[in-house]
Amino acid sequence: MSDFEEVINTRRSIREYEDRQVSDDDILKIIKAGMQAPGSRLGAEPWEFVIVKDKETLAKLGEIKPRVTKAPVAIVLVANIERAFYKTVWQQDMGAAAENMLLEAVNLGLGGLWNGVAPEEERMAKIGEIIGIDDITDTKPYCIITLGYPAEGWENKFMDKFDEERIHYEKY
C-alpha cells in the first residue's frame, strides 16, 4: 500500500485528543493543503481560515459544537462569497479544502474532526459572532476542523467501508 493509500484508508473522525499542542508548522501545512484543493475557478477560491487555540474561545465554540471544547486547536473554515467565482457552489469548494486538510492531518500523524456548521444560518451566525464576523451575508462560517494527537483508542486506523452493492453501472 502506498503512503497515499494509507492516508486515505486510515483517516477517520477523531473525537478525543491527547493533551498536547499541535505545532504552528503543522497547522500551517494543514492550511496549505486546504488551499491546494481544486476550486470552481482557479484564483477565485472562497476559503479563509481562522485558527483558534485560546481555551476560552474553544469553549465558546464548544457551546455550539461540543467536540471543539477539548481540542488543542480548531480551524474555522470561512467562505468569502465575494471571492467565489460561482456564488452558488461555494460549499463544494469549501468541502474540497476541508477534506484536503483532514488528509494532511493524518499524513502528519494527527487526527481531525469535521464539525459541520453550514448551511444552518443560525449556527453560522453564532460561530461568526465568536470569531468576529458580524454579518454572514458574504462571509460564511462553513465548518470547524478540530485537530490534535488522537487519544488512546481513537487512532487513525483502517475501517473497511467497501460495499459493492452501492456501485451501479450506467443506471441506478
C-alpha positions in Angstrom: 0.0 0.0 0.0 1.4 3.4 -0.9 1.7 6.2 1.6 -1.2 8.0 -0.1 -3.4 4.9 0.1 -2.5 4.5 3.8 -3.6 8.1 4.5 -6.9 7.6 2.6 -7.6 4.3 4.2 -6.9 5.2 7.8 -8.4 8.7 8.0 -11.3 8.7 10.4 -13.2 11.1 12.6 -11.1 11.7 15.7 -13.2 12.9 18.6 -10.8 12.7 21.5 -7.2 14.1 21.7 -4.2 13.9 23.8 -3.4 16.9 26.0 -0.6 18.2 23.8 -0.3 21.1 21.4 -0.1 20.9 17.6 2.9 22.8 16.3 2.4 26.0 14.3 4.4 24.4 11.4 1.9 21.5 11.2 -1.1 23.9 11.4 0.4 25.9 8.5 1.0 22.7 6.5 -2.7 21.7 7.1 -3.9 25.1 5.9 -1.6 25.0 2.9 -3.1 21.6 2.0 -6.6 23.2 2.2 -5.5 25.9 -0.1 -4.3 23.4 -2.7 -7.8 22.0 -3.1 -9.4 22.4 -6.5 -11.9 25.2 -6.6 -14.7 26.1 -9.0 -12.4 28.5 -10.8 -8.6 28.9 -10.3 -7.8 32.1 -8.4 -11.4 32.5 -7.2 -11.5 30.1 -4.3 -13.6 31.4 -1.4 -11.7 29.9 1.5 -10.3 31.7 4.5 -9.2 30.2 7.8 -9.4 31.3 11.4 -7.1 29.4 13.8 -8.3 29.1 17.3 -6.1 27.9 20.2 -7.4 30.1 23.0 -9.2 27.8 25.5 -12.0 30.4 26.2 -12.7 30.8 22.5 -12.7 27.0 22.1 -15.2 26.7 25.0 -17.5 29.3 23.4 -17.3 27.4 20.1 -18.0 24.3 22.1 -21.3 25.6 23.3 -22.4 25.3 19.7 -20.3 22.3 18.6 -19.4 20.4 21.8 -16.4 18.4 20.3 -14.5 21.7 19.8 -14.1 22.3 23.6 -11.4 19.6 24.3 -9.4 20.0 21.1 -6.0 21.7 21.3 -6.7 23.6 18.1 -9.6 24.4 15.9 -9.7 25.9 12.4 -12.9 27.6 11.3 -13.2 27.5 7.5 -14.9 30.6 6.3 -16.2 31.2 2.8 -15.7 34.7 1.4 -18.5 34.7 -1.1 -17.2 37.9 -2.7 -14.1 36.0 -3.8 -16.0 33.0 -5.2 -16.4 32.8 -9.0 -19.7 30.8 -8.8 -21.6 32.3 -5.9 -23.9 29.3 -5.6 -21.4 26.4 -5.3 -19.1 27.8 -2.6 -19.9 24.8 -0.3 -18.3 22.4 -2.8 -15.2 24.5 -2.8 -15.1 24.6 1.0 -15.7 20.8 1.2 -12.7 20.1 -1.0 -10.5 22.3 1.2 -11.7 20.7 4.4 -11.1 17.1 3.2 -7.6 18.1 2.0 -6.9 19.5 5.4 -8.1 16.3 7.2 -6.0 14.1 4.9 -2.9 16.2 5.6 -3.6 15.9 9.3 -3.4 12.1 9.0 -0.2 12.5 6.9 1.3 14.4 9.8 0.4 11.9 12.4 -2.6 13.9 13.7 -6.3 13.4 13.8 -9.1 15.7 12.9 -12.8 16.0 13.0 -15.1 17.9 10.6 -17.7 19.7 12.7 -20.5 20.9 10.4 -21.7 24.5 10.6 -23.2 25.4 7.2 -25.9 25.5 5.9 -27.7 26.3 9.2 -27.9 30.1 9.2 -28.4 30.5 13.0 -25.4 28.3 13.8 -23.3 30.1 11.1 -24.3 33.4 12.7 -23.4 32.3 16.2 -20.0 30.9 15.1 -19.4 34.1 13.1 -20.0 36.2 16.2 -17.5 34.3 18.2 -14.7 34.7 15.5 -15.5 38.3 14.7 -17.9 38.1 11.7 -20.9 40.4 12.3 -22.7 39.7 9.1 -22.8 36.3 7.4 -24.2 37.6 4.1 -20.9 37.4 2.3 -18.6 35.8 4.8 -19.9 32.5 5.9 -18.5 30.0 8.5 -18.6 26.7 6.8 -17.2 24.1 9.3 -14.8 23.8 12.2 -12.0 21.3 11.9 -10.6 20.2 15.2 -7.0 18.9 15.3 -4.8 17.1 17.7 -2.9 13.9 18.5 -5.5 11.1 18.7 -6.2 9.9 22.3 -5.7 6.2 23.1 -8.4 4.2 21.3 -9.0 7.0 18.8 -6.1 6.4 16.5 -6.4 6.7 12.7 -6.9 3.1 11.5 -8.3 1.2 8.6 -12.0 0.5 8.8 -13.3 -1.4 5.8 -16.3 0.5 4.4 -16.3 -1.0 1.0 -19.8 -2.1 -0.1 -20.1 -3.5 -3.6 -23.9 -3.2 -3.5 -23.5 0.6 -3.6 -21.9 0.5 -7.1 -24.1 1.0 -10.1 -23.1 0.9 -13.8 -24.8 3.1 -16.4 -28.0 3.5 -14.4 -29.1 3.5 -10.8 
